[in-house]
Amino acid sequence: MATLKIIEPGASDYEARIQELLEVLRSGGLLASDEREPLDVPAIVGDILQQVQAGGDHAAAKLASKLDRAELSAETLRVPASAIARAHREAEPEFLALIRRVIDNIRTYQEHILHRDPEPLVRGGRKLGVRYTPIDRVGVYVPGGRALYPSTVLMTVVPAQVAGVREIVMASPPTGGRISDMALALAGELGIEEVVQLGGAVAIAALAYGTERIAAVQKIVGPGNAFVAEAKRQLFGRVGIDSVAGPSEVVVVADDSAEAGWVAADLLAQAEHNPGAAVLVTPSLALATAVAEQVDAQLATLERADVTRPSLERYSAAVVTADLGAACDLASEIAAEHLQIMTADDDACLKRIRHGGAIFVGGHTPVPLGDYCAGPSHVLPTGGTAKFFGPLSANDFLKASSLIEYDEPALAGQAADVRDFATREGLTAHAQAVAVRGAKSS
């Protein structure tokens, strides 16, 4: 039996299996079981947040020492500048050259899409506009251990820098007693001077509430486990967040023109995250069958086959649809984090598919390009939230302020309308604020 399940039209349970797949993708059902039960994650996180808010540095250090099995004190929460400089100095030259190329790609793209103040709308004596200003202080969370992805640091920090954020603080757990040298080297390369040795919900709490040694931030971005996601969810409103992200996912829309081996490789690349969903949607049963065979063949050669196989078995499928239009419509309904299109008419599919966090068009555009070096951030909406959220970008670190300026004749021209509206709403002081200016000018 093939590892990749094929859902074929005509089967009595066809619609039920598709609905089951949609529910798994939307509900966060991809979270590993050891992150769901038997732990009560919301209650645990709520307790951690309360302790850090009340106890500051000492509470954060005590919790982090226990949870990360490190020896921390209030005095050692912040990484010395000398340690950041050492890690940067001792980093492999090849690694530094790599991240500099990627930084250049990200910065060029983010500068290209950055919001700029438009020319004001002038209508007589009225001048109406918008002003974009950067957030003052941002926290970036960097997971530790095997979950450290240096690419994610670049995909969060560089957009913030392009937006003009003045202060960026990085938080990362002291896995094995110390923060990863790779994380510190990245901080050094990016010019981040403030790095704190905190992980999980403890880090998110310290960044949001602030402590004696850590000033509170206005926004927190970066990936993490279920505890990090829950902490961000509970603190949203006190601080801004990028998203409450779930497991990674890809939907590939393909027809008979696609290379089965390429499609299989793309599905495997996503399933490798474990948990990670990889879904092929195609009108071709022949392609679905060939891809399933290729998945098995390529899986046998992968170093991470032992962790990739469970993702394929639990969360992935090849869905065969009646035609390519139906495939596009199903892809829109899924609204995946990553959408990959490999068909004989990619442009037509692109026009028909309405939702996708990042869209990769054509057989020569695999998702790893976006993961690492194309330029757009790979911090993307998951679990169907691409229907109303977009990728993290430099613009997420800007806030807009409306600009409104009237001269005296312009005020006089709309004063009656304002007084009428205010009176109808029973807000007589609003009406008076306009009326008093008319009385003064007369």
MOQUILIN-V758562 format. One record per residue. PHI is phi in whole degrees, -180 to 180 (NA if undefined). Layout:
# MOQUILIN-V758562
phi->PHI
phi->PHI
This chain:
# MOQUILIN-V758562
phi->NA
phi->-67
phi->-66
phi->-85
phi->-71
phi->-110
phi->-105
phi->-104
phi->-67
phi->98
phi->-70
phi->-62
phi->-105
phi->-57
phi->-64
phi->-64
phi->-70
phi->-66
phi->-64
phi->-64
phi->-63
phi->-61
phi->-66
phi->-61
phi->-69
phi->-81
phi->-89
phi->78
phi->-66
phi->-81
phi->-59
phi->-58
phi->-60
phi->-74
phi->-99
phi->-110
phi->-135
phi->-89
phi->-73
phi->-94
phi->-59
phi->-58
phi->-70
phi->-62
phi->-65
phi->-58
phi->-66
phi->-63
phi->-60
phi->-64
phi->-64
phi->-68
phi->-62
phi->-81
phi->-104
phi->61
phi->-56
phi->-65
phi->-66
phi->-63
phi->-66
phi->-66
phi->-65
phi->-65
phi->-61
phi->-74
phi->-75
phi->-104
phi->53
phi->-130
phi->-99
phi->-122
phi->-134
phi->-58
phi->-75
phi->-109
phi->-64
phi->-92
phi->-75
phi->-63
phi->-59
phi->-65
phi->-70
phi->-66
phi->-64
phi->-65
phi->-61
phi->-68
phi->-65
phi->-93
phi->-66
phi->-62
phi->-57
phi->-66
phi->-67
phi->-64
phi->-65
phi->-62
phi->-69
phi->-69
phi->-65
phi->-67
phi->-57
phi->-63
phi->-64
phi->-64
phi->-63
phi->-61
phi->-67
phi->-65
phi->-66
phi->-67
phi->-96
phi->-64
phi->-63
phi->-127
phi->-61
phi->-77
phi->-63
phi->-66
phi->-85
phi->-108
phi->-132
phi->66
phi->-90
phi->-107
phi->-125
phi->-124
phi->-157
phi->-143
phi->-124
phi->-103
phi->-131
phi->-75
phi->-63
phi->-73
phi->-142
phi->-128
phi->-106
phi->-115
phi->-96
phi->-121
phi->-60
phi->-110
phi->65
phi->-69
phi->-90
phi->-75
phi->-116
phi->-60
phi->-61
phi->-68
phi->-60
phi->-65
phi->-73
phi->-107
phi->-72
phi->-62
phi->-58
phi->-64
phi->-67
phi->-62
phi->-69
phi->98
phi->-59
phi->-80
phi->-128
phi->-126
phi->-113
phi->-104
phi->-120
phi->-151
phi->-74
phi->-81
phi->-60
phi->70
phi->101
phi->-155
phi->-72
phi->-55
phi->-62
phi->-65
phi->-63
phi->-68
phi->-64
phi->-63
phi->-60
phi->-63
phi->-66
phi->-88
phi->78
phi->-84
phi->-97
phi->-112
phi->-128
phi->-117
phi->-90
phi->-141
phi->-130
phi->59
phi->-64
phi->-63
phi->-64
phi->-63
phi->-64
phi->-63
phi->-68
phi->-76
phi->-85
phi->81
phi->-134
phi->-62
phi->-110
phi->-123
phi->-71
phi->-64
phi->-104
phi->-99
phi->-149
phi->-124
phi->-131
phi->120
phi->-82
phi->179
phi->-81
phi->-61
phi->-73
phi->-64
phi->-60
phi->-68
phi->-63
phi->-64
phi->-63
phi->-70
phi->-96
phi->-62
phi->114
phi->-75
phi->-131
phi->-81
phi->-135
phi->-75
phi->-175
phi->-101
phi->-80
phi->-102
phi->-62
phi->-74
phi->-156
phi->-139
phi->-119
phi->-107
phi->-100
phi->-145
phi->-127
phi->-63
phi->-76
phi->-80
phi->-80
phi->-59
phi->-66
phi->-69
phi->-61
phi->-61
phi->-62
phi->-69
phi->-65
phi->-64
phi->-62
phi->-82
phi->-63
phi->-60
phi->-63
phi->41
phi->-82
phi->-164
phi->-98
phi->-133
phi->-124
phi->-99
phi->-121
phi->-151
phi->-83
phi->-109
phi->-66
phi->-63
phi->-67
phi->-58
phi->-67
phi->-65
phi->-65
phi->-60
phi->-66
phi->-66
phi->-58
phi->-63
phi->-66
phi->-75
phi->-58
phi->-65
phi->-100
phi->-83
phi->-66
phi->-104
phi->-60
phi->-67
phi->-98
phi->-78
phi->-58
phi->-59
phi->-63
phi->-65
phi->-72
phi->-94
phi->-124
phi->-122
phi->-166
phi->-113
phi->-101
phi->-94
phi->-111
phi->-66
phi->-158
phi->-68
phi->-61
phi->-66
phi->-64
phi->-65
phi->-67
phi->-67
phi->-61
phi->-63
phi->-66
phi->-68
phi->52
phi->-74
phi->-58
phi->-116
phi->-121
phi->-119
phi->-117
phi->-137
phi->-138
phi->-75
phi->-139
phi->-61
phi->-63
phi->-65
phi->-66
phi->-60
phi->-69
phi->-81
phi->-81
phi->-92
phi->-131
phi->178
phi->-66
phi->-132
phi->-113
phi->-111
phi->-106
phi->98
phi->-67
phi->-98
phi->-128
phi->-70
phi->-56
phi->-56
phi->-59
phi->-73
phi->-62
phi->-119
phi->-144
phi->-63
phi->139
phi->-62
phi->-68
phi->-91
phi->-83
phi->-131
phi->-72
phi->-122
phi->62
phi->85
phi->-75
phi->-65
phi->-69
phi->-141
phi->-123
phi->-124
phi->-66
phi->-64
phi->-150
phi->-57
phi->-69
phi->-74
phi->-102
phi->-110
phi->-127
phi->-95
phi->-122
phi->-72
phi->-115
phi->-133
phi->-141
phi->-116
phi->-96
phi->-62
phi->-63
phi->-66
phi->-62
phi->-60
phi->-70
phi->-115
phi->-59
phi->-64
phi->-65
phi->-65
phi->-63
phi->-64
phi->-61
phi->-61
phi->-65
phi->-64
phi->-89
phi->76
phi->-105
phi->-69
phi->-67
phi->-61
phi->-62
phi->-66
phi->-62
phi->-86
phi->-61
phi->-63
phi->-73
phi->-67
phi->-66
phi->-68
phi->-71
phi->-80
